[in-house]
């Protein structure tokens, strides 16, 4: 090959390669800038969202926080009288806590009946309704009730066949004790998740969910009343 032609081709290849690298770098920078703008916009929207919710602090958020505090105090009193080893509790203590649970649910029902839930943040609304359902179903529960979700996802030649899921609600002890898991092997993903739907008020299962859910609900309230930095990371 002619030496001049060879140098020309090498130079052209270098120029093309440089142009490609520059184009990729520009695309990366542009995409990064777009993501930064989207993130800033989402933060601005969230701040505005929380600011609007904050205007209803006295009418909505403080009453809910008071109800949760009263329920927590009642549970602490009730819990002190539970014999977890024998799985027993005095009838008087159980009746006391039952009454406090019904009062909490009634107070919230009345508040939401006046439309207060329209001003809750989406996450708080979802979580408080889920917790209330758990509490309501637990009032007469004699054994833990668990919702099990089995999922499978198969990919053939990189093409997903679609997520398949199956739900099962049961009082089986095995379903309650089985751990959540997610496995992926050779394009196949298998998963299992469980959610406690109800548990006896004097059980460890109830204690565990109660002591996780109530502080979380309170932190979501503080996120509105005090700002997002109040929420634990």
MOTA-V246845 format. One record per residue. N is the residue number from 1. RES is the residue in one small letter. PHI is phi in whole degrees, -180 to 180 (999 if undefined). PSI is psi in radians with two decimals (999 if undefined). NEAR is the number of other ideal C-beta (glycine too) atoms within 8 Angstrom. Layout:
BEGIN
N,RES,PHI,PSI,NEAR ; N,RES,PHI,PSI,NEAR
END
This chain:
BEGIN
1,x,999,2.46,4 ; 2,x,-58,2.34,5 ; 3,x,-62,-0.67,6 ; 4,x,-65,-0.73,6 ; 5,x,-65,-0.69,8 ; 6,x,-62,-0.77,9 ; 7,x,-64,-0.65,8 ; 8,x,-64,-0.77,8 ; 9,x,-65,-0.70,8 ; 10,x,-64,-0.74,8 ; 11,x,-65,-0.72,8 ; 12,x,-66,-0.71,8 ; 13,x,-63,-0.72,8 ; 14,x,-63,-0.72,8 ; 15,x,-65,-0.75,8 ; 16,x,-64,-0.76,8 ; 17,x,-61,-0.75,8 ; 18,x,-63,-0.71,8 ; 19,x,-65,-0.69,8 ; 20,x,-65,-0.79,8 ; 21,x,-62,-0.75,8 ; 22,x,-64,-0.70,8 ; 23,x,-64,-0.72,8 ; 24,x,-64,-0.75,8 ; 25,x,-63,-0.72,8 ; 26,x,-66,-0.70,8 ; 27,x,-64,-0.73,8 ; 28,x,-63,-0.79,8 ; 29,x,-63,-0.71,8 ; 30,x,-65,-0.78,8 ; 31,x,-63,-0.68,8 ; 32,x,-65,-0.70,8 ; 33,x,-65,-0.72,8 ; 34,x,-61,-0.76,8 ; 35,x,-64,-0.68,8 ; 36,x,-64,-0.71,8 ; 37,x,-66,-0.75,8 ; 38,x,-63,-0.71,8 ; 39,x,-66,-0.77,8 ; 40,x,-62,-0.69,8 ; 41,x,-66,-0.71,8 ; 42,x,-66,-0.67,8 ; 43,x,-65,-0.71,8 ; 44,x,-65,-0.74,8 ; 45,x,-64,-0.72,8 ; 46,x,-66,-0.73,9 ; 47,x,-61,-0.72,8 ; 48,x,-66,-0.67,8 ; 49,x,-61,-0.84,9 ; 50,x,-68,-0.60,13 ; 51,x,-64,-0.71,8 ; 52,x,-65,-0.72,7 ; 53,x,-65,-0.62,13 ; 54,x,-62,-0.43,9 ; 55,x,-68,-0.32,6 ; 56,x,-104,0.37,10 ; 57,x,-54,-0.93,10 ; 58,x,-68,-0.61,6 ; 59,x,-84,-0.48,8 ; 60,x,-122,-1.02,13 ; 61,x,-74,-0.72,12 ; 62,x,-64,-0.80,10 ; 63,x,-57,-0.73,11 ; 64,x,-63,-0.73,13 ; 65,x,-63,-0.70,11 ; 66,x,-62,-0.79,8 ; 67,x,-60,-0.75,12 ; 68,x,-67,-0.67,13 ; 69,x,-65,-0.76,8 ; 70,x,-62,-0.73,11 ; 71,x,-65,-0.73,12 ; 72,x,-64,-0.76,9 ; 73,x,-62,-0.70,8 ; 74,x,-65,-0.72,12 ; 75,x,-67,-0.67,11 ; 76,x,-60,-0.73,8 ; 77,x,-65,-0.78,11 ; 78,x,-64,-0.79,16 ; 79,x,-62,-0.60,8 ; 80,x,-64,-0.29,6 ; 81,x,-107,0.08,8 ; 82,x,-86,2.34,10 ; 83,x,-99,1.66,7 ; 84,x,-67,-0.55,7 ; 85,x,-67,-0.73,4 ; 86,x,-91,-0.10,5 ; 87,x,58,0.84,7 ; 88,x,-134,2.72,7 ; 89,x,-153,2.47,11 ; 90,x,-59,2.51,7 ; 91,x,-59,-0.69,6 ; 92,x,-62,-0.71,6 ; 93,x,-68,-0.71,12 ; 94,x,-64,-0.79,12 ; 95,x,-63,-0.65,8 ; 96,x,-60,-0.86,11 ; 97,x,-70,-0.63,13 ; 98,x,-57,-0.79,10 ; 99,x,-63,-0.68,8 ; 100,x,-69,-0.64,13 ; 101,x,-64,-0.79,13 ; 102,x,-66,-0.64,9 ; 103,x,-65,-0.78,9 ; 104,x,-59,-0.84,13 ; 105,x,-65,-0.69,11 ; 106,x,-66,-0.75,8 ; 107,x,-61,-0.76,10 ; 108,x,-69,-0.70,12 ; 109,x,-59,-0.72,8 ; 110,x,-67,-0.72,8 ; 111,x,-64,-0.81,13 ; 112,x,-71,-0.48,9 ; 113,x,-65,-0.38,6 ; 114,x,-91,0.12,6 ; 115,x,90,0.19,6 ; 116,x,-64,-0.51,12 ; 117,x,-67,-0.26,8 ; 118,x,-67,-0.32,5 ; 119,x,-105,0.10,8 ; 120,x,-78,2.59,11 ; 121,x,-65,2.70,11 ; 122,x,-59,-0.77,6 ; 123,x,-67,-0.75,7 ; 124,x,-64,-0.72,12 ; 125,x,-60,-0.84,10 ; 126,x,-63,-0.81,8 ; 127,x,-71,-0.67,12 ; 128,x,-71,-0.59,12 ; 129,x,-69,-0.67,8 ; 130,x,-65,-0.77,8 ; 131,x,-65,-0.75,11 ; 132,x,-62,-0.67,10 ; 133,x,-63,-0.76,9 ; 134,x,-61,-0.79,13 ; 135,x,-65,-0.78,11 ; 136,x,-63,-0.75,8 ; 137,x,-72,-0.39,10 ; 138,x,-82,-0.26,12 ; 139,x,-58,-0.67,10 ; 140,x,-115,0.26,4 ; 141,x,-72,2.44,12 ; 142,x,-113,-0.14,4 ; 143,x,-157,2.62,7 ; 144,x,-58,2.35,13 ; 145,x,-112,2.20,13 ; 146,x,-122,2.40,14 ; 147,x,-100,2.08,10 ; 148,x,-102,2.34,13 ; 149,x,-121,2.05,12 ; 150,x,-103,2.31,10 ; 151,x,-130,2.56,13 ; 152,x,-142,2.50,11 ; 153,x,-142,2.02,11 ; 154,x,-111,2.31,9 ; 155,x,-116,2.20,10 ; 156,x,-114,2.06,7 ; 157,x,55,0.66,4 ; 158,x,81,-0.05,5 ; 159,x,-100,2.09,6 ; 160,x,-70,2.43,7 ; 161,x,-89,-0.13,7 ; 162,x,110,2.46,5 ; 163,x,-76,2.25,7 ; 164,x,-110,2.35,7 ; 165,x,-139,2.66,8 ; 166,x,-141,2.27,7 ; 167,x,-110,2.48,8 ; 168,x,-140,2.21,8 ; 169,x,-106,2.20,8 ; 170,x,-155,2.78,8 ; 171,x,-100,0.26,7 ; 172,x,-63,2.34,7 ; 173,x,-66,-0.58,7 ; 174,x,-63,-0.76,6 ; 175,x,-64,-0.63,11 ; 176,x,-70,-0.66,11 ; 177,x,-87,-0.37,6 ; 178,x,-62,2.33,8 ; 179,x,-80,2.67,4 ; 180,x,-67,2.56,7 ; 181,x,-156,2.79,6 ; 182,x,-146,2.12,8 ; 183,x,-122,2.43,7 ; 184,x,-129,2.20,6 ; 185,x,-150,2.13,5 ; 186,x,52,0.82,3 ; 187,x,81,0.09,7 ; 188,x,-117,2.25,10 ; 189,x,-117,2.24,10 ; 190,x,-120,2.40,9 ; 191,x,-143,2.70,12 ; 192,x,-141,2.25,12 ; 193,x,-132,2.60,8 ; 194,x,-133,2.66,12 ; 195,x,-136,2.28,7 ; 196,x,-78,2.05,12 ; 197,x,-91,-0.50,10 ; 198,x,-164,2.71,9 ; 199,x,-159,2.62,13 ; 200,x,-55,2.47,11 ; 201,x,-61,-0.50,14 ; 202,x,-96,0.23,11 ; 203,x,-94,2.80,10 ; 204,x,-66,-0.56,6 ; 205,x,-63,-0.77,11 ; 206,x,-65,-0.79,12 ; 207,x,-56,-0.80,9 ; 208,x,-63,-0.85,8 ; 209,x,-70,-0.69,11 ; 210,x,-59,-0.80,9 ; 211,x,-75,-0.22,8 ; 212,x,-91,-0.80,8 ; 213,x,-71,-0.79,11 ; 214,x,-64,-0.83,12 ; 215,x,-59,-0.61,8 ; 216,x,-66,-0.76,9 ; 217,x,-61,-0.73,14 ; 218,x,-66,-0.64,10 ; 219,x,-68,-0.59,11 ; 220,x,-69,-0.58,13 ; 221,x,-68,-0.75,13 ; 222,x,-66,-0.50,10 ; 223,x,-60,-0.58,13 ; 224,x,-83,-0.86,13 ; 225,x,-75,-0.57,11 ; 226,x,-114,-0.25,7 ; 227,x,113,2.82,6 ; 228,x,-65,-0.42,7 ; 229,x,-70,-0.23,5 ; 230,x,-78,-0.25,9 ; 231,x,-82,2.27,9 ; 232,x,-65,2.48,3 ; 233,x,-88,999,2
END
